[in-house]
Amino acid sequence: MDDHPHDTDTPILLLHGIWNAKAWLTPLARLLRAQGFRVSVFGYPSIVGGPEIAVPRLIEHLRGQQAPLHLVGHSLGGLVALEALRQQPQLPVARVVCLGTPLCGSQAARNLGRQSWSASLLGRSGRLLQDGCPPWQGPVQVGMVAGNVARGMGRLMARFDGPSDGTVALRETRLPGLADHCVVAASHTGLVFSRPAAVQAAHFLRHGRFAPPA
C-alpha cells in the first residue's frame, strides 16, 4: 500500500444511495470538507433510472475531469462507483471509499425482490443491490467503512446472522480484493452523519489504508 499521503487537492465526488438525493449527503460533505477536501456530489435517479442510467452518466462525468478524483459512495453509491470502474478501469479516479455498501449483495434487497409489491421499491437498482459485484481486481484502491449499530429498516426485511448496520450485514461488505476494511459505531443511515466514518474515509484517501483503532 502507498505510504505517501495523497494531498487534499484531490477532490472528492460523493455518490448517494437508493431512495436518496444529492441533498442527503450534505452532512457527509460538510464532515469531509472539515478534513480539508474539496467535495461535490453526483446525483442520479436510483429508482426510475438505476445503474443503467447512473453508471454511464458517472463515466461521462469522470471522463470530463482534468485531474483525478476520489469517489466516496454510500450504500448503492459504492456499487455504482465500482461498476463504472469495472467497465472503464482507466477513468481518472485516485481512490474509492464505500460506506456500508453491500458489495457482496444484500439479503434485505433479495427479500424485497421476492414480492412484486416490494420489488418495485428497489426499482431498476434491485439487481445490482441483490447481486453485488465480483471480487475487486481493478487498479484503483478501494476501502470499506462499515457500521455495526443494528438500527434501521433493514431489520424488517432480513434476519442478520452476525453484526450489521441494521440494513447491511458486516459480511456483505467484505468483498475480496479490497485494499482495507474498517468498522465504526454507526447505523447504515448514520454513516452519512458519522464523524469517525468521515475521518477514516479521509485517512484512506490520503494513505490507502485506514487508521488503526485508538
Residue pairs with C-beta under 8 A, 6 or more apart in sequence:
1 141
1 179
1 180
1 207
1 208
1 209
2 141
2 207
2 208
3 207
3 208
5 206
5 207
6 70
6 94
6 95
6 205
6 206
6 207
7 206
8 35
8 36
8 37
8 38
8 206
9 38
10 37
10 67
10 68
10 69
10 70
10 94
10 205
11 37
11 38
11 39
11 40
11 69
11 70
12 32
12 37
12 38
12 39
12 40
12 69
12 70
12 71
12 72
12 205
13 39
13 40
13 41
13 42
13 61
13 62
13 69
13 70
13 71
13 72
14 25
14 28
14 29
14 32
14 39
14 40
14 41
14 42
14 72
14 73
14 74
14 77
15 41
15 42
15 44
15 58
15 71
15 72
15 73
15 74
15 77
15 78
15 80
15 81
16 22
16 24
16 25
16 41
16 43
16 44
16 46
16 74
16 76
16 77
17 24
17 46
17 73
17 74
17 75
17 76
17 77
18 46
18 47
18 75
18 76
18 122
18 123
18 125
18 129
19 46
19 47
20 46
20 74
21 43
22 41
22 42
22 43
24 192
25 41
25 74
25 192
27 192
27 193
28 72
28 74
28 99
28 192
28 193
28 198
29 39
29 40
29 41
31 194
31 195
31 198
32 39
32 72
32 198
32 201
32 202
33 39
34 198
35 198
35 199
35 202
36 202
37 70
37 202
37 205
42 57
42 58
42 61
44 53
44 54
44 57
44 58
44 80
45 53
45 54
46 54
46 76
46 123
46 125
47 121
47 122
47 123
47 124
47 125
48 123
48 124
49 123
49 124
50 123
50 124
50 125
50 126
50 128
51 79
51 80
51 83
51 124
51 125
51 128
52 124
53 124
54 80
55 80
55 83
55 84
55 87
58 80
58 81
58 84
59 84
59 87
59 88
59 91
62 69
62 84
62 88
62 91
62 92
62 93
63 88
63 91
63 92
65 92
67 92
68 92
68 93
68 94
69 92
69 93
69 94
70 93
70 94
70 95
70 96
70 97
70 205
71 81
71 93
71 95
71 96
71 97
72 96
72 97
72 98
72 99
72 201
72 205
73 79
73 80
73 81
73 96
73 97
73 98
73 99
73 101
74 99
74 100
74 101
74 191
74 192
75 99
75 100
75 101
75 102
75 167
75 168
75 188
76 101
76 125
76 128
76 129
77 98
77 99
77 101
78 96
78 97
78 98
78 99
78 100
78 101
78 103
78 144
79 101
79 102
79 103
79 128
79 129
79 132
79 133
80 128
81 93
81 96
81 98
82 96
82 98
82 103
82 133
82 136
82 138
82 142
83 128
83 133
84 91
85 91
85 93
85 96
85 138
85 140
86 133
86 134
86 138
89 138
89 139
89 140
93 140
94 140
94 205
95 140
95 141
95 142
95 143
95 204
95 205
95 208
96 140
96 141
96 142
96 143
97 142
97 143
97 144
97 145
97 201
97 204
97 205
98 142
98 143
98 144
98 145
98 173
99 145
99 191
99 192
99 197
99 201
100 145
100 146
100 147
100 165
100 167
100 168
100 173
100 188
100 191
101 144
101 168
101 173
102 109
102 129
102 132
102 168
102 169
102 172
102 173
103 132
103 133
103 136
103 144
103 172
103 173
103 174
103 175
103 178
104 132
104 171
104 172
104 173
104 174
104 175
105 129
105 130
105 131
105 132
105 172
106 129
106 130
106 132
106 158
106 167
106 168
106 172
107 158
107 160
107 169
107 172
108 154
108 157
108 158
108 167
108 168
109 122
109 126
109 129
109 130
109 157
110 130
111 118
111 157
111 158
112 118
112 119
112 121
112 122
112 126
112 157
113 119
113 122
113 126
113 130
119 126
122 129
122 130
132 172
132 175
133 175
135 175
135 176
135 177
136 142
136 175
136 176
136 177
136 178
137 177
141 179
141 204
141 208
142 177
142 178
142 179
143 178
143 179
143 180
143 181
143 182
143 201
143 204
143 208
143 209
143 210
144 173
144 174
144 175
144 178
144 180
144 181
144 182
145 182
145 183
145 184
145 191
145 197
145 200
145 201
145 204
145 210
146 165
146 168
146 170
146 173
146 181
146 182
146 183
146 184
147 165
147 166
147 168
147 183
147 184
147 185
147 186
147 187
147 188
147 190
147 191
147 194
147 197
148 163
148 164
148 165
148 170
148 183
148 184
148 185
148 186
149 165
149 166
149 185
149 186
149 187
149 190
150 160
150 163
150 164
150 165
150 166
150 187
151 165
151 166
151 187
151 190
152 165
152 166
152 167
152 187
152 188
152 189
153 166
153 167
154 164
154 165
154 166
154 167
154 168
154 188
155 164
155 166
155 167
158 169
160 169
161 169
162 169
162 170
162 171
163 169
163 170
163 183
164 170
165 186
165 187
165 188
165 190
165 191
166 187
166 188
166 189
167 187
167 188
167 189
168 188
170 183
173 181
174 181
179 204
179 208
179 209
180 204
180 208
180 209
180 210
181 210
182 200
182 210
182 211
184 191
184 194
184 196
184 197
184 200
185 194
185 196
186 193
186 194
186 196
186 197
191 197
199 211
200 210
200 211
203 209
203 210
203 211
204 210
